[in-house]
Amino acid sequence: MNKQQINLNDDSKTNINYKPKGTQDIFGKKKEVFLHIRDSFFQVANSFNFQYIETPIFEFANIFLSSGQSSDIVNKQMYEFKDKNDRLLALRPEGTAPVIRAINENKLYLEHNKFFYFGPMFRYERPQKGRNRQFYQAGIEYINLDSNLIKLEVLDFAKQLLTKLDLLKDTTLKINYLATQEQRNLYSDYLKKYLLNYKDQLSFISQTRLDVNPLRILDEKQDADKEFVKQAPKLQDFYTQEQKEEFEQIQRLLQQNNINFEVDPLLVRGLDYYDNLVFEFVSESKYLGTKSTILAGGCYNGLFTRFAGPDLKGIGFALGVDRIAEILINNDELFKEFFLDFFILALNEEEIANVTKLVSNLRFLNFRVDFNKKLFNSFAKAFKNSTKWKAKYLIFKEKNQPQDKWTIKNSQTLKNIEISEEDLKDKEILNKLEKLFN
């Protein structure tokens, strides 16, 4: 069989000169922003005693069917393919199902119940600002849910993470209570009868949901603001007394712990395994264009049994790294662009040995450091060349400066101070420099 020849001169955007639609190359400032989000997420996860877990980027496609045939992901967005043995595989479109599969397969629930993950996901959807076909998602899963205090802890995790990223002040936490499958079935039938009266006024996608999952019509963007949808019967009318009291207790816990929220009776989630508490943090950042959900999740029940595992409840959330990056990369007040902590200038041959030694020592302390590999015949030229590295501080030797002293220049203020080589061996040197320059 003849292999297809690649035309290297093809100008169409389907050849090897272009990335596929809906993907991105991450470098420069965007790379710094992505790493900042990842590192912040890992720090908060570790402080909450969550354990890192990583799953394959492709799985057997049927594990995602466990989220329910009516889910948008299953119906429209999965990248599916068959392997050489005719097995149907899929690039993972979300993180919860693979993590639950891994926990169940490896019986990790016997050892731990708090897990977090970070990595690329794949969905075939129309690319737009903050939404790609390959996108990054960070998430947590807290399994064996048996207390409202666990729900509080998960929402406190989300609050602390968004605070660390300096995003909380521009977000609103919305919560709802989906009760149990039994209540949702009763409500779903009642809601369907109500919406059938307005079928011709619903969008095409909502009309297709009338028979399979009417609840999803409530948060469909094309229909959510229509008056008859706002006036639709509410799930809360179907709560039992016990469920009303539980939802009230959850709200009290949030209030007692200074977690601000709004109850949104129209909030449902796109995956069909959610029940009990669901929530989302909605950003009002101008950099996303419109109000956008940047973190969302909720409780789930029965998901483990779909993998032939024990009957464990859980709660989790996922945050959209790409959307958060879209905010940070466009707002200089939220994120300062520095590629390096230090750039060290070697101004002549005699200084090279001392410079390379200092570079090695600072790198050993986990600072981001580089130095010039080419010598310049003047300090002005060397300084101009160093600015492209965007370091917080420049380090160099001045003429006749003692062997154990270095000059440090603040790249923003251009002020200089002299510091000893011994001080540069301190892992807290960055904090000390900030105080010295202020």
N, C-alpha and C positions, 0 to 999 in steps of 0.2 A: 504494500500500500504506500502510495506516495505521500510524503509529509507536506503539509501546506507550507509554502514559502512565505517568509515575512518580507514585505516590501519596506525597506528602511526609508524610502523617500515618500512614503504615503503621507499626505498632509492631513488626512482625516484623524479625528481624535479617538481612534481605536487602535493605534499602533503602539510600539514600545516607547515612544517619546512622551507619552502622557499617562498620568495616573487615571484609574477608572473613576467614573462619575460617582460623587458621593463619598470619596475618600480624601485623605489629606496627608501631606508630608509635614511632620512636626519637627521644627528646628528653630534656632534663634530665640526670640522672645517667647514665642508660643511654647517652645520646649521648656523654657524656664517656668512658665505659668503652669504647664501640665505637671512638672516635677513638684512645684510648690503645692498644688492640690493633692497630689499623691502623698507627699511627705506629711502634709497636715492630717490627711485622713489616717495614715498609718499611726501617727503619734496619738491621735484621739482614740483609735481602736485599741492600741496597746494600753493606754491609761484606763480603759474600761474592761481590760482583761479579755479581749476577743482574740481568737486564734486565727492566723492567716490560712486560707485554703485556696488552692488553684486547681481549676478543672480544665479539660481539653477545650480548645476553641470549636471543635466539632463533636457532636454526639449522635447517637441514633435518634432519628427524627421523632420517633414515637414518644420520647420522654417529654417533648414539648406539647404533645397531644394531651398530656396529663393536666394541662392548664385549662382544658375545655375546648371543644370544637368551635365554640362561638367566639373565641378570642380573636381580636384583630391580627395578632402576631401569627397565629396558626393559619388563618384564612388568607392573609394577603402578603405577609412580610418575610416569611422564612426563605433563606437561601438553602434549597434542597438539592442533593445530588446522590447518585448511586455509585457505590464502589464496584470493583471488579467482580465481586461476588453477589452483585445485584441487591445489596443491602442499602436501604434508604437512610442517608445521613443528612445532617443539617448543621450549618454554622450556627453557633448559639446566638439566639436573639435576645436573651435575657439571662440573668444570673441565678435566680432562685432555683429553678428546676434542676440544673446541673449540680448545684451545691447540695440540694436535698438528695439527689441520686448518689453523690459521693459519700455523704454522711451515712446513708442507708447501706450502701454497698460495703463500706469499710467499718460499719458499726461504730462510727465515731461518737454516736450519742451515748455510748457506755463510758466515754472518757471526758467529754466536754459538751457544752451546750451553747457556746457563743463563738461564732465564726464571722470572718470578714474576707472580702475578695475585691480584686481590682483587675480590670483587663478589658480587651476589646470585645464588642458584641457586633452583630450584623443583622440589619433589617433592610429589606428592599422597599424603600419609601422615597418620596420626593425630597431631594436634598433642599435644605433651607438653612437660614441662620441658626447656628447652634444645633443642627440636626443633620447627621451624616449617615450613610449606609454602613460604613464602619465607624463605630463610635465607642467611646470609653465610658465604662460604668464602674462605679464603686458601690459596694453594698455590704449589708450585714444580715445575718440570720441568727436569731435567738430561739433555740428550739426547746421543747418540753415546757411550753408556756403554761404557767399555773398561777399567775398572780398579776394583779394590775400594777404592782410595783415594777414588774418587768417592762410593761408598756411605758411606764414613766421613765425607766432607765433608757429605753430606746429613743424616746423623744428628747431626753436630756442629751444623749449622744449627738443627735442631729443638731440640737441647739448649740452645743459646744463647738461642733465642727463648723457650722455657719458663722459663729462668732469668731473663731480662729481665722476664718477666711475673710472676715470683715464684711459679711454679706447679710447678717441677720436683720440689720436695721431696715433693709429694703425688701424684706420678705414677710409674708403672712402665713401663719400655720392654720390650715383648715382641717377640721376633723369631722368624722361622721361615724355612725354605729350601724353596721350592716346586719346585726342580730345573727340568727342562724339560718341554715339552708331552708328549714321548714318555714320560717317567717318570710324569707325572701321569695319562696315559691308562692305563698299566698298573696304576697304583695305584687309579685310579678304578674299573676293572673289578673289582679284588680287593675294594675297599671295598664296592661295591654288593652283591656276593655275600654278604659278611659281614652287611651291614645288612638284607638281605632276610629274614634269620632273625628280625629284631626289628621288622619293618614295622608290625605292629599296635601297637607301643609308641611309634612315632614320631608326632610332631605332624603335622597335616594338611599344613602347608607342607613339612615334610621328606619326607613321602611323595611329594609332587609333584616333589621334587628327585632322587629315586632314579634316575630315567631320564635326567635332563638334566645334573645336576651334583652327584653325591653328596658331593663335598668340602665343599660349602656346609652340609651337615648338621652338620659338625664344630663350626661356630661359631654354629649356630642356638640362640638363647637358651633356647628351650623344651626343647631336647634336650641341650645341651652338658654339663649336669651329670649326665645319666643314666649309670649305671655302665657299661652296655654300649657307650656312645659313648666314654667315657674309655678303655675297654679295646680299642677298635677298632684294627686294623692301622695302623701309622704310615708316612707317606710316606718317612721317613728310611731305612726298610728297603729302599727301592727306589733309593737313591742309588748312583751309580757311585763308584768310588774317587776320581776327580777331583772330583766334586761334594762328597764328604765333606771333602776337603782344602780346597776353596774355602770352605765354610761354617766350617771351623775357622779359616781365615785371617781371615775377616771378624770372628769372635769375638775373635781375638787383637788385631786392630787396635782394636776397641772397648775392650778391656781396657787396652791400652797408652795410650789417650787418655782414660782415666777416664770412659768412658760406661758406666754400669751397665745391665744388661739381664737378662732371663730368656728362655730358649729355650722357646717354647710350640709343641709339635708339632701342636696342634689349630688353630693360627692360619692362616686363609686369608683372602682378601679378597673383597669383594662383586662386584668387576668381574673379568671373565673374561680380561683381557689380562695379568694379573700372572704373573710367573714369578720364579725365583731368589729373592732376598731380599725378604721382606715384613716389615712392622713396624707397631706401634701403641703410642702412649703412652696408658695407661689412668689416668684420674684417680680418686682415692679421696676427693675432696672431698665433704663432707657436704651441700654446697649443690646437688649434682646428684641426691641421693637414693640412687642406687646407683652402683657402679663404671661409669664411662662412658669410651669412647674419645674423646679430644679432638683427637688428631692421628694420622693413619695414612697409610700409603703402601707403596711397594715398587717393584721393577723390572718393566719390561714389555718385551716383545719381539714384533715383528711388527705393532705398531700402525700404524707409518708405511706399511707395505706395503698395509694395508687402505684407505689413502687414495691408492693408486697412487704412493706416494713411495719414497724409498730405504730400504733395509733397515737402519734405525737402532734401536739399543736405547736405553732410557732408564730413569730412576728419578725418582720424585717423591713428594710427599705433599700432603695437604690437611689443614687444621685447621678445626674447627668454631668459628667466631667466636661464634655464639650460645651455645654451651655454655661457652666460656671466659668470656664476658660474665656468664653466670649465676653463675659463681664469684666474679668480681671485684666485681660489683655488690652482693653479699650479705656481703662480708667487708671490714669497714672497715680491718682491718690490712693488706690487700693494696692497697686503693685509697682514697685520700683524696678527698673530694668538694669540689672547688673549681671554680667556673665561671670565675673571673677570677684573674689575677695581681695586678692593682692596681685599686682603685676610688678615684677622686680626688674629694674633696669640695670644691665651691665654696660658701663660706659667705656671700658677699655679691657684689654686682654688680661691685665693684672686682677681685675675684679671678678672674672668669670668663675674661678674656683669658689670664692666666697658666696657668689650669687647662687650657683647650683647647689651648694650645701644648704643655704637658707631655704631655697625652693623645696628641697627634699624634706627638710624638717617641718616646714609649714604644711606640706601635703600629708605628712605622717599624722598631723593633728587634724586631718580631714578638712582643711581649708582648700578652696578652689584657687589655684595659683598657676601663673605662667610667667615666662621671662623672654626677653628678646634673644633670638638665635643669631641675629645679625648686628654687628657693631655699627654705630653711627659716629660721624666725625664732630657732632655737636649735641649738647643736651637738648636743644630746641627740637632737632629732628627726631631724637630718640623719644622725647615726650609726645610729639605729634603722632608718631607711629604707635605708641602705647595706648592712646585714647581709643583706638578701634576695638580694644579688648573690653572696654567698659568695666573696668575694675573699680571697686569702691576706693581702694587705696593704692598709690604707687610707692614703691620702696626703692631707694637708691642711695649711693654714697656721694657726699659732697667733697669738694677738693679739701685735702688736709684733714678730713674727718677721722677721728680715732678709729682704730680697728674694730672695737667692740660697739660702735655706734652706727645707727642708720637714720636716714631722714625719711619720714613718711609724709606724703602729700595727700590730702583729702581731695578726691577728684571732683567733688561738687563745689566746695568752697575755695579750693586751690591753696588753702593754708598748709603750712609745713610745721611739723614738730620733730624733735630729735628723740630717739628712743634707743634703749640698749638692746643688744642682741639677746641678752638673757630674757628680757620682757617678751621677745618674739617667740619664745619657747612655751609661753603660757597659752593654754587652750582657750582662755577667756580673753584673749588679746582684742578681739573685735569689740566686745563690750567695753573694755577699758579705753579703746580708741574713741568710741562714741562719746564717752564722758570727757576725755581730754580735748576733743575738738568742740565740745559744747560750752 
